[in-house]
Amino acid sequence: MGQKIKNSFLVDKKLNSSSEDYLKAVYHFSQVSGLIQSVDIADYLGVTRPSVHRAMEILQDAGLIVKPLYGEIVLTEKGRRQARVILCKHNLLKELLISLQVDEETADQDACRMEHVVSDETLFQLLHYFRKDLPHTSDPICPACWNKNGEHECILAEDVHCKAC
């Protein structure tokens, strides 16, 4: 059935689901406006600013963001990569649920909960399943493997590639 995933090297397993949601929110604003501020994250997630402050401390300690005391939040390369993997899992799970006739809103909510517990091995199998016969488009299922220009950019190291690649 293919190569077994020996180690978890896609997502830092030290983050809890809440921290992963904050990371996704930071990534969202980095893609939408490039300007990442705590107040926007609080509004987007429906949480308090002190909650965002604490979450940003956790993400900064993990090396995923840089946040000066009163400055804008900046994703590190590690943070960008990890957020893209989480988003990839979400999109794949959502697409799978929709293909099973789950309505889109429910699929989105369920995928949000499931993305935090799906293993790297399962992610690889989902990537393989959804990508094997699909053409690569400018709106790929897995944004982690394709950049905004539709160019291949695998989420893994150069010497290891996911089955979708």
Disulfide bonds with the S-S distance in Angstrom:
Cys88-Cys142 2.31
